[in-house]
Amino acid sequence: MSYGLYDGDLNSYDRIPFFNLELMKMATYYRHHHEIASLSPSFSPQMYSYFVVRQDYYNSKGYPHTDIPLDRLSFHGRFFDGETYKPLPLDMEICQPDVNLYDKIESEIVHNKTLKNGFSVMRRAEHIRLSLDGKTIWPSFERQLRHDPTHFGLILHDYDLGAINDSLDIVHDILNDLYRSSAFKRIGTKFPVQTNTIDSLLSWLEFNPLQQFNVQYNGIFIPDDYEKLVLVNPHTTVIEQSTINPTRNISYENFINTGIIQLFESILDLRRLHINFSLNYDKDFFTDNKWKEVMRLIQMFNQHIHYYLSDKDYMKRVAPYETFYSYVKSLTKKHILFGSRYPKEKAAELFQFVRENNYELFVRFYEYTGESK
């Protein structure tokens, strides 16, 4: 039989292509059983005896209608199966992934140096899943490892490493067993590591990252956290690749009254320390769409800080004294917010909304520049 393996996520990556672990394992398994298995560059189930689609991320592309019967076509991955991982048959799960599966399409999607480097990282790294149930370490996880001395780094494909018991210690053990050189002891993650305490966050930030390593802190920083964050290795990009989600672990009422003030202050406080996390939030958290728009504007401001943090002259000249109001006032028709124009008139309406619903936050928009620590 011929097996077509289609990665539905390939068009979702704008910088770094992320190889699909399950497809690579399936390729190894079928070839060991003397079957033909190859990565399909397009959704073409009619070209194979059996066609497998795996997709983890949401995209709006969809799939064309096909008359191929379901006994010759299957759809799997987080996008189709939901938040809980559905394991492959165990004799597939234990297979070492075939990292060369993607060679066939490299020339079609690699158009710049960043993507070329991304492909190189994906090929050289060890790819594994630590848990099959999302909670406990899978006893056979080591059978996935190839133990090639030329490999570089470890990429983990679990949906949430932070929810797996002892995952942090296991990752350290794997890196120490695989690599003698500290330069090789780097990790990447397909999905953000979810952390809910500052200590857990700091423990994951200790790792040296590959190009794709994201830790998400579900909470809001307080001043006591700042002195811990400044000790994170400044020579890595681990913070730049990481995220905070302030709408987790807090009620809606507490967030719109006090949490959002605490969040806003922490963004500017950390700016003085040259620290900036990407800002995310749950879109269905807000019952009032105006508060969601306020968060989108704060997110845009946070991205502005992120962009300029590497420019030390800019920081000395402007950033420590810039208020949120002065930033919004500087907006022009050229400013883009997540793919759309953001007019000043809309920002002015949001300022008025905040003035009427949270006056303390409104005052900080005009006056707060961050506390010096």
Steps between C-alpha positions, in 0.01 A plus 500: 500500500597862459444739788472874441587706807374857494601769751207742521703746709778577252330817376454623859869570558628839393853459637586151617352180354414249772521136400209279605618227736217258427549518123872435541428197720243369254754529218748292699237240588364450149844480343607241756200299383609536137226744409543824304461812713573855391409854594238637264561865402126553454165359605490223240336187647422368153872447439548240776352178631453664839527868592570642845442865593646628825439856615554653844435870448185677389494664161212616284616324184288186534517199270334445163219250465612153401319180413781289649336258751590531868671162502766661279516843664548615859530833683687527829684748721401759755290695251277197440531306827488782755716590800569139603764317301380182332799265480603305195503122532783417740709327235498833314553718807825323588646563153790737454378788280625529144626861493578469129132468416482872424793502256259459209334838553790705633571674169132595467466684832850618589540847353736670744783438745271489804294216356815318387641520853164386635513187285853430619394528865205267442722237337776507759284500813361202686118500477303331776175493695536448875142404582213320333235606753619859553557438873760231558832411339465226240733218617609421142577858393872427462435264211426805282856632539748445217817570705686644204812689623460754220159608628441835663228576753173341608154586364200399709158455341279466808198731512591624848827395663412699811210263575716186486634379834882519527536625142751770597739252663459250217590763239817586694588130521447446127722795407775384734483145360499610136753781493827573672534850360282764666464665158300197383275496807218707355129434484213594275128452552221471248250630754555749784596361839220617730620636838288640781762608755804723471728220625372259236548765232857568608583129504403464133672826405830349615520293183693628202249520215492384145331731250156386614464490879205661670408511868170659596446650844133497594481791737612858560843598626535685829799714608647213705535303175715759327825430683464131412436572134810715460711197593380303196789433263526825297693328221204290385181596323287293735301797638452646153343170396276474806154627584281615785126440510349723771145371449576158649463430871296815566132587496359738241393758760838499673679539170307801367519675838848432638675236288523711188658783701756259643567365152542846350740609773707183469546551125651844557691399812669214319574727205740693722678172565515418127261208548200442277279195456258460215145563619216260434148462638197275466269657244188352660595633845340841447124540524530865395664533160630848590733351761627259237578799278684668787710187538574497127628857523715415803628199307598728213685726747675197644614396152634850448709460816617158385615643168708777654652322798807400300564865416678626811531855370125507451449371853719772649344771288130420505366172633543538879298823494242420235142471621230290342320819402805639321531171311134499391527867405787408267287250307457577133300343223807291425481315831381144462338299778488128420449555131259794513528879523448644846360855484559754775125560520445143615776534759340821628169317546677233703665762721156644572370151579784441746444841661139405568565145616842499668622848582818380671612329182403807298729718714787257454461519123599866526747498787663163559848447359612205710661478839876496520621193690 
